[in-house]
Every structure is written in C-alpha cells, then in structure tokens.
Amino acid sequence: MLIKLYRSDCFDYVLSESTKHEGVYQVTCFDAEGPLSDHEFKFLDNAEKYIRRVYNAKPCVKEELRFIN
C-alpha cells in the first residue's frame, strides 16, 4: 500500500509497505529509466527520516512526479 510520495532534484520516491516482507516499509527510488533501488525499514518514521535526510527529498503529490506515472 502506498503511503507517501517524495521528490528530490534528481529522483522520485515512493514510500510504501514492503512488497517483500510483511510489517516492513520500503522506500523505492525512480529515475527516467524506472526503479533504481529500494531500502527497507522496520519503522515508518525511520523510513521518512531516511528519505528526507539522505535524499533531501520533499513530500509531493503525484502530479509533481517526473518519473512515476
């Protein structure tokens, strides 16, 4: 399930429930070619901190995304 969308200067990100492990959250990074990587977190707040601090990404709405349709 999608939780939140983010955007940085170079990439788009999706914060969602993990597609691999139950009870885990996943941050997936996208560029023009598609998904680049994902990182999993046990706690939602850790995932949000990571995406903001490491990627310097800001929350956005889907109309602001460049690489995710």
Backbone as CSV, one residue per row, in Angstrom:
resi,resn,N_x,N_y,N_z,CA_x,CA_y,CA_z,C_x,C_y,C_z
1,MET,0.833,-1.171,0.000,0.000,0.000,0.000,0.888,1.248,0.000
2,LEU,0.579,2.168,-0.882,1.282,3.446,-0.979,1.015,4.281,0.264
3,ILE,2.068,4.883,0.806,1.916,5.727,1.985,2.152,7.189,1.637
4,LYS,3.261,7.475,0.927,3.579,8.864,0.616,4.508,8.935,-0.594
5,LEU,4.416,10.037,-1.336,5.288,10.294,-2.479,6.259,11.412,-2.133
6,TYR,7.475,11.309,-2.678,8.513,12.307,-2.450,9.202,12.626,-3.768
7,ARG,9.890,13.767,-3.770,10.636,14.186,-4.952,11.888,14.942,-4.503
8,SER,13.008,14.681,-5.183,14.233,15.453,-4.969,14.599,16.098,-6.301
9,ASP,15.751,16.744,-6.355,16.174,17.390,-7.597,16.355,16.394,-8.744
10,CYS,16.755,15.170,-8.419,17.093,14.200,-9.471,16.184,12.988,-9.558
11,PHE,15.453,12.679,-8.493,14.710,11.421,-8.436,13.311,11.606,-7.852
12,ASP,12.474,10.596,-8.085,11.168,10.469,-7.438,11.241,9.263,-6.506
13,TYR,10.440,9.293,-5.438,10.459,8.224,-4.438,9.050,7.845,-4.035
14,VAL,8.887,6.570,-3.727,7.635,6.062,-3.191,7.934,5.436,-1.834
15,LEU,7.183,5.849,-0.840,7.231,5.220,0.479,5.981,4.352,0.569
16,SER,6.183,3.064,0.793,5.061,2.123,0.789,5.334,0.984,1.763
17,GLU,4.312,0.159,1.949,4.543,-1.083,2.666,5.406,-1.962,1.767
18,SER,6.289,-2.712,2.363,7.197,-3.561,1.589,6.442,-4.574,0.743
19,THR,6.930,-4.775,-0.462,6.381,-5.823,-1.323,7.046,-7.166,-1.037
20,LYS,8.112,-7.138,-0.222,8.883,-8.354,0.045,8.637,-8.945,1.422
21,HIS,8.433,-8.067,2.419,8.328,-8.526,3.804,7.159,-7.856,4.516
22,GLU,6.363,-8.637,5.184,5.214,-8.130,5.914,5.664,-7.322,7.138
23,GLY,4.981,-6.209,7.393,5.273,-5.387,8.559,6.488,-4.501,8.406
24,VAL,6.967,-4.332,7.173,8.160,-3.531,6.893,7.787,-2.460,5.871
25,TYR,8.483,-1.327,5.928,8.246,-0.221,4.997,9.383,-0.144,3.995
26,GLN,9.063,0.314,2.797,10.021,0.333,1.698,10.061,1.716,1.052
27,VAL,11.273,2.209,0.795,11.484,3.429,0.021,12.078,3.000,-1.319
28,THR,11.376,3.316,-2.402,11.834,2.961,-3.744,12.180,4.229,-4.510
29,CYS,13.348,4.241,-5.116,13.867,5.391,-5.863,13.682,5.147,-7.356
30,PHE,13.199,6.178,-8.079,12.961,6.084,-9.519,13.677,7.202,-10.270
31,ASP,14.162,6.875,-11.468,14.614,7.899,-12.408,13.896,7.647,-13.733
32,ALA,14.344,8.276,-14.801,13.669,8.164,-16.096,13.660,6.733,-16.633
33,GLU,14.588,5.906,-16.207,14.679,4.517,-16.663,13.794,3.568,-15.873
34,GLY,13.301,4.022,-14.718,12.467,3.162,-13.876,13.027,3.063,-12.474
35,PRO,12.669,2.007,-11.740,13.152,1.869,-10.367,14.656,1.609,-10.327
36,LEU,15.326,2.310,-9.409,16.782,2.160,-9.258,17.144,1.287,-8.063
37,SER,16.478,1.538,-6.943,16.820,0.822,-5.722,15.674,0.924,-4.736
38,ASP,15.750,0.065,-3.722,14.814,0.210,-2.616,15.525,-0.127,-1.313
39,HIS,15.026,0.462,-0.257,15.556,0.240,1.086,14.384,-0.070,2.001
40,GLU,14.582,-1.003,2.921,13.512,-1.386,3.833,13.797,-0.916,5.249
41,PHE,12.712,-0.609,5.969,12.795,-0.094,7.329,11.717,-0.748,8.173
42,LYS,12.061,-1.042,9.403,11.093,-1.637,10.310,10.059,-0.613,10.770
43,PHE,10.477,0.640,10.902,9.597,1.683,11.417,9.353,2.758,10.366
44,LEU,8.111,3.193,10.259,7.727,4.208,9.281,8.490,5.506,9.484
45,ASP,8.648,5.945,10.738,9.350,7.216,10.973,10.812,7.144,10.541
46,ASN,11.445,5.976,10.655,12.826,5.821,10.178,12.896,5.939,8.662
47,ALA,11.914,5.391,7.973,11.873,5.494,6.510,11.706,6.946,6.083
48,GLU,10.823,7.681,6.766,10.608,9.088,6.424,11.846,9.933,6.717
49,LYS,12.495,9.697,7.825,13.734,10.425,8.143,14.809,10.144,7.100
50,TYR,14.937,8.891,6.723,15.944,8.497,5.738,15.726,9.213,4.411
51,ILE,14.515,9.172,3.907,14.238,9.763,2.602,14.453,11.277,2.620
52,ARG,14.170,11.912,3.731,14.369,13.368,3.835,15.837,13.736,4.022
53,ARG,16.537,12.986,4.856,17.933,13.334,5.174,18.925,12.856,4.120
54,VAL,18.815,11.611,3.706,19.781,11.040,2.769,19.553,11.566,1.358
55,TYR,18.298,11.624,0.929,17.987,12.043,-0.439,17.593,13.512,-0.545
56,ASN,17.427,14.165,0.594,16.966,15.556,0.618,15.664,15.707,-0.194
57,ALA,14.782,14.738,-0.041,13.519,14.721,-0.779,12.418,15.389,0.031
58,LYS,11.465,15.933,-0.677,10.320,16.622,-0.075,9.038,15.898,-0.464
59,PRO,8.046,15.874,0.421,6.758,15.272,0.053,6.153,15.997,-1.145
60,CYS,5.424,15.273,-1.957,4.786,15.872,-3.130,3.488,15.132,-3.451
61,VAL,2.778,15.633,-4.425,1.585,14.953,-4.943,1.959,14.321,-6.279
62,LYS,1.145,13.368,-6.722,1.532,12.599,-7.915,1.713,13.456,-9.160
63,GLU,1.028,14.564,-9.249,1.168,15.447,-10.421,2.544,16.118,-10.505
64,GLU,3.265,16.138,-9.398,4.607,16.728,-9.360,5.718,15.736,-9.718
65,LEU,5.385,14.456,-9.778,6.383,13.433,-10.086,6.765,13.492,-11.562
66,ARG,8.022,13.170,-11.833,8.515,13.192,-13.214,8.694,11.806,-13.795
67,PHE,8.968,10.808,-12.949,9.367,9.500,-13.451,8.394,8.378,-13.123
68,ILE,7.391,8.643,-12.324,6.413,7.632,-11.955,5.071,8.052,-12.531
69,ASN,4.451,7.182,-13.297,3.138,7.500,-13.883,2.016,7.054,-12.998
